[in-house]
Amino acid sequence: MRSRSLRAMVDWSTFDDLDRQAPGLVAGVASAGMVSAWAAFGSTEQAGEALGRESLLYVASIAKQFTAAAIASLVLDGRVALEDSVRRWLPELKPGWEEVRVHHLVSHTGGLREGNALDVAAGWSVNSHISTSDRVAIIARTEPESPPGTVHRYSNHGYVLLAAVVEQATGTTLGAFARLTLFEPVGMTNPRFLDEAGPAAGSGWVGGSRRVDIRFTCTGDGGLVTTLDDLARWDGWLPRSHLAGLMLAARQILPNGKSAHDAWGISVRRHHGLRIESHGGSIDGYMASFVRFPDPGLSIIVMANTDQLGIDDFGRRARELANTLLGEQLDVTLPPWTETHGIPVV
């Protein structure tokens, strides 16, 4: 499908109610590593500069696939093994972590406890000066609550630990390693993990009205700022890369028969019959969604500098954008992506 015809087909009306003078979002359709169509709805701040395809925004948990890609690179180079105990790299963890392997962290099957309350109690927030090592120290107070490999439970803490594994295996930060082995080879010119110095992301807006500026430098579960164009470049590169065999492989089937659909920072599911490879993210003041449709080779990327829509409404609008674009390629008698968590994709 040519870019010109694709631009003509995109229906942005799902975002038409957004105030152009208030914090909002940038949305794009990517194909073959390029932004084929895009639109911006809103500004960097109240009555500020208009958002655009080069706006540098925080993308929350979309960072997880880049953390996973760093691990995949180390695995393929023989520097880290998926069967390594996490305590091989992080011996400060309690003995209860011994049976948790790197692959368990990658696939959210390590049996880890839900960590949000623990983080908040320790003082973590968007505005806090907390590093990756600070978060590891918080996690080191805990032990897994269920045997590894039995439960698929989404875990931010697992990906913080993966960032720390990268640091231990390479002797450098996740940000420096990702820049040299991922961003620069792919041709991504703007992204950075927050453990490296660089241009600040645009401010986030809680409820669309209260400004927040990210001060933490913790990485792994988040910690990435980037642009629409650079995510499009990544989108075109990854499926054809040496990492695809690990990161986009069939997902593990658990003892209960369900798929550990979210692994390598990418959830593999179906949307009205079509395979999707996706992830979303949210934090105070920011939201993001990145959904790849391998067949027909299109991706939907939405990045917001406000959380005013809420997770459900934000996701609904991303789905509407995909639905209007894909049209007859979707089998609407089959469920949308919100209802296919855990269903094996063959």
Summary of the structure (lengths in Angstrom):
residues: 346
radius of gyration: 19.2
end to end distance: 26.2
largest distance: 58.1
contacts: 1233
relative contact order: 0.18
helix: 35%
strand: 20%
